């Protein structure tokens, strides 16, 4: 691109001299737009030298920061490994098992702007995120199944409340987590990033519903809890006849096929994630929308954390904010925060529970930089959103 502009500029100078008119006397207004742009873009040697000086300063400052940051995040990783080893040995976790300083923040100069035109890079292609319509189509194409949708939102809320209570969740846990995850107004088919009130909004993940299940969550839950779902639906079918019995029998047959599909790989998150990114995995995710299976999936998204805590010997009921920490960060990481005494929560930075990239993309964890502050702001958001119509409707369903 730069060579082309130079040739254009040289051609104009030659033409001006041939006509007997000094090149510098040509008014820029009469030049072709591309020629005027080329002349405007030409950078002086002084500007280029200044840019290179500033670039060197920036690169040196950035390299020094990266060295400091790399050492910090390496210590975070080492401390985490140490805590895991102590837990395996059933040893007590102490304050010095955490990094107690905040992550370094880059305060050096900004990267300077190159005064010379640079080759434009094509924009990075975004991988499209499937939406509800894609999940429904996948279910129809791969399992010849259409989820049974509720006649109203309150019908789904009542089904969720019945199942959640019977399974062991409390009203407070269910309502407050719903309030946090959906803003207190979400429907059973709400997808992260999409909003009817924001035309043109885009999905930012595959998370759907009251507790925002990802495709991988749905695959993993069917793989691990599918036998319970089948048992529950089989018991319901025994009390039905006619068309309702035919509907639930078909649903059972599809559910069994889906469970078998999710168990074709080892029971690990990474393997389930691979399945979740296939058309069959999308089809499994469509079950989140079903009036019978959807409440089971939503419930077990939270219940697995409760069971995990109990299995580790933590028998005190989890607060909604504690449960949300396990829901957001994963059971192992969340449990690390949940079991921490309040005095330690006040001192331990939130960075101890993140990878560097995840932390730097999380403004909430950065602003509320200790475990105590993060739990407090989670509670505050739950308090505020619990007063909204959807949360009140869910609370009434219990």
C-alpha beads as a LAMMPS data file, in Angstrom:
LAMMPS data file: protein, C-alpha beads

398 atoms
397 bonds

1 atom types
1 bond types

-500.0 500.0 xlo xhi
-500.0 500.0 ylo yhi
-500.0 500.0 zlo zhi

Masses

1 110.0

Atoms # bond

1 1 1 0.000 0.000 0.000
2 1 1 2.774 2.463 0.858
3 1 1 4.640 1.716 -2.401
4 1 1 1.512 2.452 -4.393
5 1 1 1.046 5.803 -2.653
6 1 1 4.676 6.765 -3.289
7 1 1 4.295 5.964 -6.980
8 1 1 1.195 8.117 -7.156
9 1 1 3.008 10.999 -5.469
10 1 1 6.029 10.696 -7.808
11 1 1 3.766 10.640 -10.824
12 1 1 2.102 13.885 -9.767
13 1 1 5.455 15.598 -9.236
14 1 1 6.625 14.499 -12.723
15 1 1 3.409 15.741 -14.289
16 1 1 3.759 19.115 -12.577
17 1 1 7.339 19.601 -13.779
18 1 1 6.389 18.559 -17.342
19 1 1 3.732 21.269 -17.356
20 1 1 6.186 23.853 -16.119
21 1 1 4.387 24.382 -12.820
22 1 1 6.323 23.988 -9.525
23 1 1 5.098 20.860 -7.738
24 1 1 4.848 22.612 -4.379
25 1 1 2.539 25.251 -5.877
26 1 1 -0.235 22.730 -6.571
27 1 1 -3.251 23.391 -4.364
28 1 1 -4.160 20.245 -2.398
29 1 1 -7.823 21.019 -3.094
30 1 1 -7.364 20.205 -6.786
31 1 1 -5.588 16.899 -6.175
32 1 1 -7.395 13.624 -6.434
33 1 1 -8.612 12.526 -2.983
34 1 1 -6.237 9.555 -2.952
35 1 1 -3.270 11.796 -3.740
36 1 1 -4.221 14.322 -1.050
37 1 1 -4.576 11.494 1.456
38 1 1 -1.162 10.150 0.513
39 1 1 0.480 13.534 1.045
40 1 1 -1.330 14.008 4.364
41 1 1 -0.179 10.585 5.511
42 1 1 3.480 11.214 4.772
43 1 1 5.296 11.363 8.100
44 1 1 8.311 13.569 8.690
45 1 1 11.603 11.995 9.755
46 1 1 11.269 13.847 13.067
47 1 1 7.797 12.343 13.686
48 1 1 9.044 8.863 12.869
49 1 1 12.048 9.253 15.168
50 1 1 9.821 10.495 18.006
51 1 1 7.458 7.574 17.468
52 1 1 10.307 5.073 17.652
53 1 1 11.629 6.671 20.831
54 1 1 8.211 6.464 22.485
55 1 1 7.683 2.935 21.217
56 1 1 10.966 1.852 22.807
57 1 1 9.913 3.424 26.127
58 1 1 6.561 1.671 25.939
59 1 1 8.099 -1.708 25.106
60 1 1 10.579 -1.456 27.974
61 1 1 7.864 -0.440 30.462
62 1 1 5.563 -3.168 29.234
63 1 1 8.277 -5.830 29.423
64 1 1 9.068 -4.833 33.017
65 1 1 5.366 -5.033 33.901
66 1 1 4.946 -8.417 32.226
67 1 1 7.879 -9.777 34.216
68 1 1 6.316 -8.558 37.464
69 1 1 2.835 -9.766 36.518
70 1 1 4.154 -13.140 35.381
71 1 1 5.835 -13.682 38.733
72 1 1 2.653 -12.670 40.579
73 1 1 0.363 -15.023 38.662
74 1 1 2.884 -17.839 38.964
75 1 1 2.757 -17.414 42.744
76 1 1 -1.063 -17.508 42.580
77 1 1 -0.836 -20.841 40.758
78 1 1 1.741 -22.266 43.176
79 1 1 -0.309 -21.260 46.224
80 1 1 -3.393 -22.880 44.696
81 1 1 -1.498 -26.132 44.147
82 1 1 -0.295 -25.983 47.721
83 1 1 -3.837 -25.533 49.087
84 1 1 -5.103 -28.433 47.005
85 1 1 -2.318 -30.647 48.339
86 1 1 -3.105 -29.662 51.932
87 1 1 -6.805 -30.411 51.416
88 1 1 -5.975 -33.844 50.060
89 1 1 -3.984 -34.446 53.241
90 1 1 -6.866 -32.967 55.315
91 1 1 -4.591 -30.231 56.642
92 1 1 -5.904 -26.838 57.741
93 1 1 -5.619 -23.939 55.289
94 1 1 -3.953 -20.845 56.766
95 1 1 -3.729 -17.225 55.679
96 1 1 -0.219 -17.645 54.291
97 1 1 -1.555 -20.291 51.889
98 1 1 -2.858 -17.375 49.799
99 1 1 -1.174 -14.521 47.964
100 1 1 -2.085 -11.493 50.074
101 1 1 -1.055 -8.695 47.710
102 1 1 -3.147 -7.341 44.858
103 1 1 -2.109 -7.986 41.231
104 1 1 0.275 -5.440 39.714
105 1 1 -1.347 -2.782 37.525
106 1 1 0.329 -1.375 34.426
107 1 1 0.946 2.371 34.912
108 1 1 3.512 3.006 32.176
109 1 1 3.116 4.933 28.932
110 1 1 0.505 3.968 26.369
111 1 1 1.539 2.421 23.092
112 1 1 2.211 5.353 20.736
113 1 1 0.359 5.769 17.449
114 1 1 2.482 5.062 14.375
115 1 1 2.565 8.202 12.180
116 1 1 3.189 6.048 9.112
117 1 1 0.271 4.231 7.485
118 1 1 0.150 0.592 8.499
119 1 1 -1.302 -2.340 6.662
120 1 1 -4.842 -2.862 7.868
121 1 1 -5.452 -6.261 9.390
122 1 1 -8.749 -7.964 8.584
123 1 1 -11.090 -8.016 11.574
124 1 1 -10.958 -11.222 13.569
125 1 1 -13.819 -13.448 12.558
126 1 1 -16.232 -14.094 15.387
127 1 1 -17.361 -17.628 15.940
128 1 1 -21.164 -17.484 15.848
129 1 1 -22.896 -18.367 19.112
130 1 1 -25.923 -20.642 18.708
131 1 1 -29.226 -19.337 20.036
132 1 1 -32.507 -20.900 21.132
133 1 1 -33.710 -21.356 17.554
134 1 1 -30.544 -23.330 16.779
135 1 1 -31.002 -25.571 19.817
136 1 1 -34.615 -26.293 18.879
137 1 1 -33.677 -27.099 15.282
138 1 1 -30.887 -29.395 16.475
139 1 1 -33.315 -31.262 18.748
140 1 1 -35.760 -31.731 15.876
141 1 1 -33.058 -32.783 13.379
142 1 1 -31.071 -35.119 15.634
143 1 1 -33.658 -36.559 18.032
144 1 1 -36.979 -35.763 16.333
145 1 1 -37.971 -33.930 19.486
146 1 1 -39.627 -30.628 20.318
147 1 1 -39.356 -29.531 23.975
148 1 1 -42.710 -29.166 25.720
149 1 1 -42.869 -25.439 26.482
150 1 1 -44.860 -23.991 29.406
151 1 1 -48.181 -22.297 28.715
152 1 1 -46.950 -19.356 30.803
153 1 1 -43.800 -18.324 32.630
154 1 1 -45.424 -18.858 36.004
155 1 1 -46.104 -22.496 35.044
156 1 1 -42.365 -23.048 34.566
157 1 1 -41.598 -21.241 37.819
158 1 1 -44.021 -23.468 39.728
159 1 1 -42.516 -26.608 38.182
160 1 1 -39.036 -25.385 39.126
161 1 1 -40.096 -24.515 42.670
162 1 1 -41.684 -27.940 43.231
163 1 1 -38.665 -29.822 41.981
164 1 1 -36.104 -27.585 43.688
165 1 1 -37.762 -27.900 47.102
166 1 1 -38.137 -31.662 46.774
167 1 1 -34.479 -31.968 45.747
168 1 1 -33.184 -29.971 48.719
169 1 1 -32.732 -26.369 47.575
170 1 1 -34.226 -23.656 49.762
171 1 1 -36.528 -20.904 48.579
172 1 1 -33.908 -18.309 49.472
173 1 1 -31.164 -20.049 47.482
174 1 1 -33.311 -20.506 44.384
175 1 1 -34.842 -17.027 44.333
176 1 1 -31.700 -15.082 45.151
177 1 1 -29.514 -16.960 42.654
178 1 1 -32.231 -16.413 40.012
179 1 1 -32.226 -12.717 40.924
180 1 1 -28.469 -12.496 40.480
181 1 1 -28.257 -14.541 37.280
182 1 1 -31.211 -12.982 35.422
183 1 1 -31.460 -9.543 37.004
184 1 1 -34.736 -10.546 38.659
185 1 1 -36.752 -10.532 35.447
186 1 1 -35.521 -13.443 33.322
187 1 1 -37.678 -16.097 31.676
188 1 1 -36.939 -19.803 31.358
189 1 1 -35.610 -19.232 27.818
190 1 1 -33.544 -16.110 28.567
191 1 1 -30.136 -16.324 26.863
192 1 1 -27.117 -14.388 28.077
193 1 1 -26.685 -11.148 26.133
194 1 1 -30.077 -11.227 24.440
195 1 1 -32.867 -8.896 25.527
196 1 1 -36.206 -8.070 23.941
197 1 1 -35.792 -4.530 25.261
198 1 1 -32.519 -4.112 23.331
199 1 1 -33.119 -4.575 19.591
200 1 1 -30.019 -5.865 17.866
201 1 1 -28.549 -7.354 21.040
202 1 1 -26.321 -10.415 20.581
203 1 1 -25.895 -13.601 22.541
204 1 1 -22.623 -13.525 24.465
205 1 1 -22.756 -17.179 25.502
206 1 1 -25.009 -20.241 25.315
207 1 1 -26.165 -19.716 28.933
208 1 1 -29.938 -20.110 29.260
209 1 1 -32.561 -19.938 31.963
210 1 1 -32.930 -19.140 35.640
211 1 1 -29.436 -20.359 36.546
212 1 1 -27.841 -19.701 33.158
213 1 1 -26.767 -23.149 32.014
214 1 1 -24.173 -23.409 29.248
215 1 1 -24.366 -26.139 26.624
216 1 1 -21.572 -27.925 28.497
217 1 1 -23.578 -27.751 31.745
218 1 1 -26.521 -29.476 30.065
219 1 1 -24.334 -32.222 28.598
220 1 1 -22.529 -32.775 31.902
221 1 1 -25.713 -32.838 33.977
222 1 1 -27.371 -35.398 31.706
223 1 1 -24.217 -37.525 31.817
224 1 1 -24.027 -37.410 35.625
225 1 1 -27.659 -37.049 36.707
226 1 1 -29.536 -38.420 33.716
227 1 1 -30.455 -41.655 35.505
228 1 1 -32.275 -39.590 38.161
229 1 1 -34.142 -37.620 35.509
230 1 1 -35.211 -40.832 33.781
231 1 1 -36.336 -42.329 37.093
232 1 1 -38.389 -39.230 37.911
233 1 1 -40.077 -39.080 34.491
234 1 1 -40.809 -42.811 34.585
235 1 1 -42.615 -42.345 37.916
236 1 1 -44.660 -39.476 36.473
237 1 1 -45.588 -41.494 33.388
238 1 1 -47.019 -44.273 35.549
239 1 1 -49.805 -41.916 36.674
240 1 1 -50.772 -40.772 33.178
241 1 1 -52.811 -42.167 30.322
242 1 1 -53.934 -41.168 26.846
243 1 1 -52.223 -38.267 25.055
244 1 1 -50.246 -37.038 28.130
245 1 1 -48.827 -40.549 28.592
246 1 1 -47.873 -40.741 24.918
247 1 1 -46.111 -37.361 25.170
248 1 1 -44.084 -38.267 28.229
249 1 1 -43.219 -41.722 26.851
250 1 1 -41.741 -40.082 23.754
251 1 1 -39.881 -37.608 25.959
252 1 1 -38.489 -40.485 28.020
253 1 1 -37.280 -42.292 24.916
254 1 1 -35.502 -39.149 23.708
255 1 1 -34.051 -38.451 27.149
256 1 1 -32.576 -41.957 27.304
257 1 1 -30.935 -41.455 23.898
258 1 1 -29.538 -38.107 24.991
259 1 1 -28.157 -39.541 28.223
260 1 1 -26.514 -42.350 26.263
261 1 1 -24.970 -39.772 23.916
262 1 1 -23.530 -37.713 26.784
263 1 1 -21.908 -40.827 28.222
264 1 1 -19.940 -41.656 25.075
265 1 1 -16.943 -39.733 26.442
266 1 1 -15.083 -39.694 29.776
267 1 1 -16.780 -37.717 32.553
268 1 1 -14.654 -34.577 32.314
269 1 1 -15.564 -30.966 31.571
270 1 1 -13.250 -30.800 28.548
271 1 1 -14.761 -33.895 26.943
272 1 1 -18.292 -32.719 27.658
273 1 1 -17.411 -29.362 26.127
274 1 1 -16.446 -31.089 22.880
275 1 1 -19.819 -32.836 22.765
276 1 1 -21.606 -29.598 23.632
277 1 1 -20.184 -27.960 20.502
278 1 1 -21.802 -30.509 18.193
279 1 1 -25.363 -30.465 16.770
280 1 1 -26.271 -33.313 19.143
281 1 1 -24.904 -31.273 22.050
282 1 1 -27.056 -28.324 21.001
283 1 1 -30.018 -30.699 20.925
284 1 1 -29.304 -31.774 24.511
285 1 1 -29.251 -28.104 25.536
286 1 1 -32.781 -27.700 24.159
287 1 1 -33.984 -29.810 27.103
288 1 1 -33.423 -26.732 29.316
289 1 1 -36.618 -25.350 27.732
290 1 1 -38.777 -28.392 28.496
291 1 1 -41.400 -28.018 31.243
292 1 1 -40.447 -31.391 32.765
293 1 1 -36.683 -31.709 32.215
294 1 1 -35.819 -27.990 32.303
295 1 1 -36.568 -27.569 36.042
296 1 1 -34.437 -30.655 36.774
297 1 1 -31.474 -29.205 34.895
298 1 1 -31.871 -25.783 36.514
299 1 1 -32.095 -27.354 39.976
300 1 1 -29.115 -29.663 39.596
301 1 1 -26.951 -26.815 38.294
302 1 1 -27.105 -25.543 41.908
303 1 1 -27.678 -28.789 43.759
304 1 1 -24.391 -30.304 42.598
305 1 1 -22.613 -27.505 44.489
306 1 1 -24.600 -28.220 47.654
307 1 1 -23.799 -31.933 47.368
308 1 1 -20.124 -31.152 46.690
309 1 1 -19.915 -29.063 49.882
310 1 1 -21.602 -31.766 51.958
311 1 1 -19.288 -34.429 50.560
312 1 1 -16.361 -32.295 51.739
313 1 1 -17.804 -32.257 55.246
314 1 1 -19.333 -28.759 55.052
315 1 1 -22.789 -29.229 56.547
316 1 1 -23.772 -25.631 57.261
317 1 1 -26.407 -24.403 54.756
318 1 1 -24.817 -22.360 52.004
319 1 1 -26.016 -18.783 51.732
320 1 1 -27.278 -17.785 48.300
321 1 1 -24.153 -15.653 47.747
322 1 1 -21.881 -18.569 48.699
323 1 1 -23.823 -20.884 46.400
324 1 1 -23.485 -18.329 43.615
325 1 1 -19.714 -18.235 44.080
326 1 1 -19.619 -22.002 43.548
327 1 1 -22.025 -21.652 40.623
328 1 1 -19.867 -18.986 38.971
329 1 1 -16.328 -20.165 39.657
330 1 1 -16.772 -23.935 39.850
331 1 1 -17.278 -26.100 42.906
332 1 1 -13.636 -26.497 43.891
333 1 1 -12.750 -22.816 43.628
334 1 1 -16.025 -21.669 45.150
335 1 1 -15.642 -24.096 48.036
336 1 1 -12.247 -22.543 48.762
337 1 1 -13.993 -19.186 49.318
338 1 1 -17.015 -20.599 51.131
339 1 1 -14.987 -22.404 53.797
340 1 1 -12.830 -19.380 54.564
341 1 1 -13.394 -17.710 57.984
342 1 1 -14.678 -14.144 57.829
343 1 1 -11.395 -12.705 59.121
344 1 1 -9.554 -14.323 56.216
345 1 1 -12.219 -13.235 53.725
346 1 1 -11.446 -9.646 54.662
347 1 1 -7.766 -10.078 53.730
348 1 1 -7.578 -12.556 50.857
349 1 1 -7.622 -10.975 47.351
350 1 1 -10.101 -12.292 44.815
351 1 1 -7.206 -12.836 42.396
352 1 1 -6.411 -16.073 44.279
353 1 1 -9.460 -17.687 42.645
354 1 1 -8.885 -16.751 39.008
355 1 1 -6.580 -17.386 36.117
356 1 1 -4.932 -14.167 34.956
357 1 1 -7.015 -13.783 31.783
358 1 1 -10.296 -14.388 33.583
359 1 1 -9.422 -11.935 36.325
360 1 1 -8.383 -9.163 33.956
361 1 1 -11.700 -9.518 32.086
362 1 1 -13.735 -9.381 35.298
363 1 1 -14.256 -5.773 36.454
364 1 1 -16.437 -6.917 39.379
365 1 1 -13.643 -9.058 40.857
366 1 1 -11.145 -6.239 40.294
367 1 1 -13.281 -3.547 41.937
368 1 1 -14.361 -5.789 44.816
369 1 1 -10.877 -7.079 45.411
370 1 1 -11.255 -9.263 48.516
371 1 1 -13.430 -12.312 49.117
372 1 1 -15.495 -10.380 51.673
373 1 1 -16.125 -7.513 49.245
374 1 1 -17.046 -9.871 46.402
375 1 1 -19.564 -11.761 48.542
376 1 1 -20.965 -8.471 49.856
377 1 1 -21.587 -7.019 46.393
378 1 1 -23.178 -10.317 45.319
379 1 1 -25.565 -10.073 48.269
380 1 1 -26.316 -6.433 47.458
381 1 1 -27.208 -7.278 43.867
382 1 1 -29.390 -10.148 45.045
383 1 1 -31.162 -7.842 47.498
384 1 1 -31.872 -5.268 44.804
385 1 1 -33.012 -7.717 42.105
386 1 1 -35.162 -9.765 44.489
387 1 1 -37.656 -6.893 44.505
388 1 1 -38.234 -7.164 40.742
389 1 1 -41.363 -8.817 39.259
390 1 1 -39.777 -12.066 38.057
391 1 1 -38.126 -12.710 41.421
392 1 1 -41.346 -11.972 43.300
393 1 1 -43.240 -14.349 41.007
394 1 1 -40.672 -17.096 41.617
395 1 1 -40.782 -16.527 45.392
396 1 1 -44.571 -16.861 45.290
397 1 1 -44.240 -20.162 43.408
398 1 1 -42.559 -21.658 46.492

Bonds

1 1 1 2
2 1 2 3
3 1 3 4
4 1 4 5
5 1 5 6
6 1 6 7
7 1 7 8
8 1 8 9
9 1 9 10
10 1 10 11
11 1 11 12
12 1 12 13
13 1 13 14
14 1 14 15
15 1 15 16
16 1 16 17
17 1 17 18
18 1 18 19
19 1 19 20
20 1 20 21
21 1 21 22
22 1 22 23
23 1 23 24
24 1 24 25
25 1 25 26
26 1 26 27
27 1 27 28
28 1 28 29
29 1 29 30
30 1 30 31
31 1 31 32
32 1 32 33
33 1 33 34
34 1 34 35
35 1 35 36
36 1 36 37
37 1 37 38
38 1 38 39
39 1 39 40
40 1 40 41
41 1 41 42
42 1 42 43
43 1 43 44
44 1 44 45
45 1 45 46
46 1 46 47
47 1 47 48
48 1 48 49
49 1 49 50
50 1 50 51
51 1 51 52
52 1 52 53
53 1 53 54
54 1 54 55
55 1 55 56
56 1 56 57
57 1 57 58
58 1 58 59
59 1 59 60
60 1 60 61
61 1 61 62
62 1 62 63
63 1 63 64
64 1 64 65
65 1 65 66
66 1 66 67
67 1 67 68
68 1 68 69
69 1 69 70
70 1 70 71
71 1 71 72
72 1 72 73
73 1 73 74
74 1 74 75
75 1 75 76
76 1 76 77
77 1 77 78
78 1 78 79
79 1 79 80
80 1 80 81
81 1 81 82
82 1 82 83
83 1 83 84
84 1 84 85
85 1 85 86
86 1 86 87
87 1 87 88
88 1 88 89
89 1 89 90
90 1 90 91
91 1 91 92
92 1 92 93
93 1 93 94
94 1 94 95
95 1 95 96
96 1 96 97
97 1 97 98
98 1 98 99
99 1 99 100
100 1 100 101
101 1 101 102
102 1 102 103
103 1 103 104
104 1 104 105
105 1 105 106
106 1 106 107
107 1 107 108
108 1 108 109
109 1 109 110
110 1 110 111
111 1 111 112
112 1 112 113
113 1 113 114
114 1 114 115
115 1 115 116
116 1 116 117
117 1 117 118
118 1 118 119
119 1 119 120
120 1 120 121
121 1 121 122
122 1 122 123
123 1 123 124
124 1 124 125
125 1 125 126
126 1 126 127
127 1 127 128
128 1 128 129
129 1 129 130
130 1 130 131
131 1 131 132
132 1 132 133
133 1 133 134
134 1 134 135
135 1 135 136
136 1 136 137
137 1 137 138
138 1 138 139
139 1 139 140
140 1 140 141
141 1 141 142
142 1 142 143
143 1 143 144
144 1 144 145
145 1 145 146
146 1 146 147
147 1 147 148
148 1 148 149
149 1 149 150
150 1 150 151
151 1 151 152
152 1 152 153
153 1 153 154
154 1 154 155
155 1 155 156
156 1 156 157
157 1 157 158
158 1 158 159
159 1 159 160
160 1 160 161
161 1 161 162
162 1 162 163
163 1 163 164
164 1 164 165
165 1 165 166
166 1 166 167
167 1 167 168
168 1 168 169
169 1 169 170
170 1 170 171
171 1 171 172
172 1 172 173
173 1 173 174
174 1 174 175
175 1 175 176
176 1 176 177
177 1 177 178
178 1 178 179
179 1 179 180
180 1 180 181
181 1 181 182
182 1 182 183
183 1 183 184
184 1 184 185
185 1 185 186
186 1 186 187
187 1 187 188
188 1 188 189
189 1 189 190
190 1 190 191
191 1 191 192
192 1 192 193
193 1 193 194
194 1 194 195
195 1 195 196
196 1 196 197
197 1 197 198
198 1 198 199
199 1 199 200
200 1 200 201
201 1 201 202
202 1 202 203
203 1 203 204
204 1 204 205
205 1 205 206
206 1 206 207
207 1 207 208
208 1 208 209
209 1 209 210
210 1 210 211
211 1 211 212
212 1 212 213
213 1 213 214
214 1 214 215
215 1 215 216
216 1 216 217
217 1 217 218
218 1 218 219
219 1 219 220
220 1 220 221
221 1 221 222
222 1 222 223
223 1 223 224
224 1 224 225
225 1 225 226
226 1 226 227
227 1 227 228
228 1 228 229
229 1 229 230
230 1 230 231
231 1 231 232
232 1 232 233
233 1 233 234
234 1 234 235
235 1 235 236
236 1 236 237
237 1 237 238
238 1 238 239
239 1 239 240
240 1 240 241
241 1 241 242
242 1 242 243
243 1 243 244
244 1 244 245
245 1 245 246
246 1 246 247
247 1 247 248
248 1 248 249
249 1 249 250
250 1 250 251
251 1 251 252
252 1 252 253
253 1 253 254
254 1 254 255
255 1 255 256
256 1 256 257
257 1 257 258
258 1 258 259
259 1 259 260
260 1 260 261
261 1 261 262
262 1 262 263
263 1 263 264
264 1 264 265
265 1 265 266
266 1 266 267
267 1 267 268
268 1 268 269
269 1 269 270
270 1 270 271
271 1 271 272
272 1 272 273
273 1 273 274
274 1 274 275
275 1 275 276
276 1 276 277
277 1 277 278
278 1 278 279
279 1 279 280
280 1 280 281
281 1 281 282
282 1 282 283
283 1 283 284
284 1 284 285
285 1 285 286
286 1 286 287
287 1 287 288
288 1 288 289
289 1 289 290
290 1 290 291
291 1 291 292
292 1 292 293
293 1 293 294
294 1 294 295
295 1 295 296
296 1 296 297
297 1 297 298
298 1 298 299
299 1 299 300
300 1 300 301
301 1 301 302
302 1 302 303
303 1 303 304
304 1 304 305
305 1 305 306
306 1 306 307
307 1 307 308
308 1 308 309
309 1 309 310
310 1 310 311
311 1 311 312
312 1 312 313
313 1 313 314
314 1 314 315
315 1 315 316
316 1 316 317
317 1 317 318
318 1 318 319
319 1 319 320
320 1 320 321
321 1 321 322
322 1 322 323
323 1 323 324
324 1 324 325
325 1 325 326
326 1 326 327
327 1 327 328
328 1 328 329
329 1 329 330
330 1 330 331
331 1 331 332
332 1 332 333
333 1 333 334
334 1 334 335
335 1 335 336
336 1 336 337
337 1 337 338
338 1 338 339
339 1 339 340
340 1 340 341
341 1 341 342
342 1 342 343
343 1 343 344
344 1 344 345
345 1 345 346
346 1 346 347
347 1 347 348
348 1 348 349
349 1 349 350
350 1 350 351
351 1 351 352
352 1 352 353
353 1 353 354
354 1 354 355
355 1 355 356
356 1 356 357
357 1 357 358
358 1 358 359
359 1 359 360
360 1 360 361
361 1 361 362
362 1 362 363
363 1 363 364
364 1 364 365
365 1 365 366
366 1 366 367
367 1 367 368
368 1 368 369
369 1 369 370
370 1 370 371
371 1 371 372
372 1 372 373
373 1 373 374
374 1 374 375
375 1 375 376
376 1 376 377
377 1 377 378
378 1 378 379
379 1 379 380
380 1 380 381
381 1 381 382
382 1 382 383
383 1 383 384
384 1 384 385
385 1 385 386
386 1 386 387
387 1 387 388
388 1 388 389
389 1 389 390
390 1 390 391
391 1 391 392
392 1 392 393
393 1 393 394
394 1 394 395
395 1 395 396
396 1 396 397
397 1 397 398
